[in-house]
Amino acid sequence: MSARVLVTGAGGPAGVAVIRSLLRRSDLEVFAADMDGWASGIYLVPPTHRRLVPPGRDEDFVPAISRMVTEDRLDLVISTVDVELIALAGRRDDLAPAVLAAPSQDTLSVALDKLLLAERCESTGRTPRTVLAGADAAAVDWEFPVFAKPRQGAGSRGIRMVPDRAALESLPLDEGLIVQDYLPGEEYSVDVIADAAGTVVAAVPRTRARVDSGVAIAGRTVHDPELEETAAAIARAIGLVGVANVQLRRDREGRAVLLEVNPRFPGALPLTIAAGVDIPSLVADLFLGRDIPTSIPFREVASVRFLEDIIVEVDEVLVSAHAGHQEEL
């Protein structure tokens, strides 16, 4: 019997990748949703399976998903958007009998707060020194330059180089900034999946050769035991069950250390899938209570991304009252 799966955030690269992966499964019936009727991923599924939802911060977002669970007889809900995950993780019971395919609320909260994340993962020995801006940062004997960034937030927004102690002491204290050691080396993204017991099934490092709007559009997977083991240790430290993207960067000594964790599907997911680790399919099985492998190898492959058009009839385009809003994808 087929399971019925809803994928939200269908307008983002991650949403499109998840939908395409699950559509290859004959035992899954895929629904796609987004706040914007122009979201491309909506049109990968049949017209009967296309849905519009309020923005993730809207008070009606979770009730809207709950209604879809009932009306569409959904078994599984997969969100690819941070703000939606936060809203849904705190109200999982509202989605019953469907299951939310997401890490625990504790894991999400820690991963999305860079100070809490550094503190939780300090025992791995793979975190840069991380303290709050202000008195805590002023008390540290830093090797300049250092970096300041918001405790919360995705991508490079709000990040600034701090060249010396004078600049450190003039950092604003009302922006929730943290200060970290400067990491001058190469950056990697490691796509990680952990099973229901928190055992890491796969950790696939990839380079970010070309990046557009925070999403890697070209890169390659790499076999590197240090990267794989570091990402797995971070995943275990935060209690990961499901998928996360662990970003690492090499420090001044060349060691791979934690940069941040995105506890959701990454935008460059097609590369990891092509390398042999079909994370969306594995996540679907995991949260549907099905067995998944204990370990999955991957190949070294490379990818480039290009623009692709989906052509639909004009009367198929969904009209959304929320289309003017902007949501972080």
PEWOUR-V199789 format. One record per residue. N is the residue number from 1. RES is the residue in three letters. PSI is psi in degrees with one decimal (* if undefined). BURIAL is # if it has 24 or more other ideal C-beta (glycine too) atoms within 12 Angstrom, else .. Layout:
BEGIN
N/RES/PSI/BURIAL
N/RES/PSI/BURIAL
END
This chain:
BEGIN
1/MET/134.4/.
2/SER/144.9/.
3/ALA/145.1/#
4/ARG/122.6/#
5/VAL/131.5/#
6/LEU/129.3/#
7/VAL/119.9/#
8/THR/166.1/#
9/GLY/38.2/#
10/ALA/-6.6/#
11/GLY/-11.2/#
12/GLY/162.8/#
13/PRO/-39.4/#
14/ALA/-44.1/#
15/GLY/-43.9/#
16/VAL/-43.9/#
17/ALA/-41.2/#
18/VAL/-45.9/#
19/ILE/-45.7/#
20/ARG/-39.2/#
21/SER/-49.5/#
22/LEU/-27.5/#
23/LEU/-18.5/#
24/ARG/-10.0/.
25/ARG/124.7/#
26/SER/-14.6/.
27/ASP/10.2/.
28/LEU/138.0/#
29/GLU/117.2/#
30/VAL/128.5/#
31/PHE/147.4/#
32/ALA/139.0/#
33/ALA/151.3/#
34/ASP/163.4/#
35/MET/-14.1/#
36/ASP/125.8/#
37/GLY/-12.4/#
38/TRP/6.3/.
39/ALA/123.0/#
40/SER/-38.3/#
41/GLY/-22.9/#
42/ILE/-34.6/#
43/TYR/9.4/#
44/LEU/-17.7/#
45/VAL/164.2/#
46/PRO/155.0/.
47/PRO/-33.4/.
48/THR/-12.3/.
49/HIS/16.2/#
50/ARG/133.8/#
51/ARG/149.1/#
52/LEU/143.0/#
53/VAL/158.2/#
54/PRO/164.6/#
55/PRO/152.8/#
56/GLY/-26.2/#
57/ARG/-7.8/.
58/ASP/141.0/.
59/GLU/-18.8/.
60/ASP/2.6/.
61/PHE/-54.6/#
62/VAL/-45.2/#
63/PRO/-36.2/.
64/ALA/-42.4/#
65/ILE/-39.3/#
66/SER/-41.1/#
67/ARG/-38.2/.
68/MET/-37.5/#
69/VAL/-45.2/#
70/THR/-50.3/.
71/GLU/-35.8/.
72/ASP/1.8/#
73/ARG/52.0/.
74/LEU/145.9/#
75/ASP/-25.7/#
76/LEU/138.6/#
77/VAL/125.2/#
78/ILE/117.5/#
79/SER/140.9/#
80/THR/16.9/#
81/VAL/130.6/#
82/ASP/-51.9/#
83/VAL/-31.5/#
84/GLU/-41.5/#
85/LEU/-42.2/#
86/ILE/-44.6/#
87/ALA/-43.8/#
88/LEU/-37.6/#
89/ALA/-30.3/#
90/GLY/-6.3/.
91/ARG/43.5/.
92/ARG/-36.9/#
93/ASP/-26.7/.
94/ASP/-17.1/.
95/LEU/-6.9/#
96/ALA/142.9/.
97/PRO/1.1/.
98/ALA/155.5/#
99/VAL/138.3/#
100/LEU/121.1/#
101/ALA/79.1/#
102/ALA/154.8/#
103/PRO/168.6/#
104/SER/161.7/#
105/GLN/-36.8/.
106/ASP/-45.2/.
107/THR/-43.7/#
108/LEU/-45.8/#
109/SER/-42.2/#
110/VAL/-45.9/#
111/ALA/-32.6/#
112/LEU/6.2/#
113/ASP/107.8/#
114/LYS/-28.3/#
115/LEU/-48.6/#
116/LEU/-38.1/#
117/LEU/-46.4/#
118/ALA/-40.1/#
119/GLU/-42.5/.
120/ARG/-34.0/#
121/CYS/3.5/#
122/GLU/-34.6/.
123/SER/-16.8/.
124/THR/-17.8/#
125/GLY/14.6/.
126/ARG/38.0/#
127/THR/144.4/#
128/PRO/155.8/#
129/ARG/130.8/#
130/THR/120.8/#
131/VAL/163.5/#
132/LEU/144.1/#
133/ALA/150.6/#
134/GLY/-139.8/.
135/ALA/-40.3/.
136/ASP/-44.6/.
137/ALA/-37.0/#
138/ALA/-25.4/.
139/ALA/-6.9/.
140/VAL/140.7/#
141/ASP/84.7/.
142/TRP/154.1/#
143/GLU/107.7/.
144/PHE/151.4/.
145/PRO/164.8/.
146/VAL/173.9/#
147/PHE/142.1/#
148/ALA/140.4/#
149/LYS/158.6/#
150/PRO/144.2/#
151/ARG/-36.5/#
152/GLN/148.8/#
153/GLY/152.0/.
154/ALA/161.9/#
155/GLY/-151.4/.
156/SER/10.5/.
157/ARG/129.1/.
158/GLY/-1.4/.
159/ILE/138.4/#
160/ARG/145.2/#
161/MET/136.5/.
162/VAL/105.4/#
163/PRO/-25.2/.
164/ASP/178.8/.
165/ARG/-34.2/.
166/ALA/-43.7/.
167/ALA/-36.8/.
168/LEU/-45.7/#
169/GLU/-12.6/.
170/SER/4.7/.
171/LEU/139.4/#
172/PRO/144.9/.
173/LEU/2.1/.
174/ASP/12.8/.
175/GLU/7.3/.
176/GLY/40.4/.
177/LEU/147.4/#
178/ILE/159.1/#
179/VAL/133.9/#
180/GLN/156.3/#
181/ASP/144.7/#
182/TYR/132.7/#
183/LEU/98.8/#
184/PRO/-9.2/.
185/GLY/-172.3/.
186/GLU/146.0/#
187/GLU/143.3/#
188/TYR/150.2/#
189/SER/134.3/#
190/VAL/115.9/#
191/ASP/122.4/#
192/VAL/139.0/#
193/ILE/133.3/#
194/ALA/144.9/#
195/ASP/-173.8/#
196/ALA/-23.3/#
197/ALA/1.8/.
198/GLY/8.6/#
199/THR/128.2/.
200/VAL/120.6/#
201/VAL/-36.9/#
202/ALA/145.0/#
203/ALA/109.7/#
204/VAL/102.9/#
205/PRO/145.5/#
206/ARG/149.3/#
207/THR/162.4/#
208/ARG/76.5/#
209/ALA/-36.0/.
210/ARG/133.2/.
211/VAL/134.1/.
212/ASP/119.7/.
213/SER/37.0/.
214/GLY/-5.3/#
215/VAL/130.4/#
216/ALA/126.4/#
217/ILE/-4.2/.
218/ALA/143.6/.
219/GLY/-173.1/#
220/ARG/152.5/#
221/THR/149.5/#
222/VAL/138.1/#
223/HIS/111.4/.
224/ASP/102.5/#
225/PRO/-36.3/.
226/GLU/-45.3/.
227/LEU/-44.4/#
228/GLU/-45.2/#
229/GLU/-37.0/#
230/THR/-47.4/#
231/ALA/-39.6/#
232/ALA/-39.5/#
233/ALA/-40.1/#
234/ILE/-44.6/#
235/ALA/-42.6/#
236/ARG/-38.8/#
237/ALA/-32.7/#
238/ILE/4.3/#
239/GLY/37.5/#
240/LEU/131.4/#
241/VAL/118.0/#
242/GLY/-142.5/#
243/VAL/147.0/#
244/ALA/155.4/#
245/ASN/114.5/#
246/VAL/119.4/#
247/GLN/128.9/#
248/LEU/152.8/#
249/ARG/147.7/#
250/ARG/135.9/#
251/ASP/-170.1/#
252/ARG/-24.6/.
253/GLU/0.9/.
254/GLY/4.2/.
255/ARG/144.0/#
256/ALA/122.0/#
257/VAL/165.3/#
258/LEU/133.3/#
259/LEU/-56.6/#
260/GLU/170.6/#
261/VAL/128.7/#
262/ASN/108.0/#
263/PRO/54.3/#
264/ARG/179.8/#
265/PHE/136.3/#
266/PRO/159.1/#
267/GLY/-27.6/#
268/ALA/24.2/#
269/LEU/-34.8/#
270/PRO/-30.5/#
271/LEU/-43.5/#
272/THR/-39.9/#
273/ILE/-45.5/#
274/ALA/-27.1/#
275/ALA/-8.8/#
276/GLY/1.1/.
277/VAL/95.1/#
278/ASP/82.2/#
279/ILE/-43.1/#
280/PRO/-42.4/#
281/SER/-40.7/#
282/LEU/-41.9/#
283/VAL/-40.8/#
284/ALA/-48.3/#
285/ASP/-42.6/#
286/LEU/-50.1/#
287/PHE/-11.7/#
288/LEU/2.3/#
289/GLY/18.1/.
290/ARG/158.7/.
291/ASP/141.9/.
292/ILE/158.8/#
293/PRO/157.1/.
294/THR/-21.2/.
295/SER/139.4/.
296/ILE/121.8/#
297/PRO/164.2/.
298/PHE/160.7/#
299/ARG/158.3/.
300/GLU/113.7/.
301/VAL/165.4/.
302/ALA/158.6/.
303/SER/153.6/#
304/VAL/154.6/.
305/ARG/145.2/#
306/PHE/161.3/.
307/LEU/134.3/.
308/GLU/137.9/.
309/ASP/142.7/.
310/ILE/118.9/.
311/ILE/127.0/.
312/VAL/162.3/.
313/GLU/148.3/.
314/VAL/-40.7/.
315/ASP/-2.1/.
316/GLU/-16.0/.
317/VAL/126.0/.
318/LEU/135.2/#
319/VAL/124.9/.
320/SER/137.5/#
321/ALA/-13.4/.
322/HIS/9.0/#
323/ALA/-23.2/.
324/GLY/-13.6/.
325/HIS/156.4/.
326/GLN/131.0/.
327/GLU/140.5/#
328/GLU/121.2/#
329/LEU/*/#
END
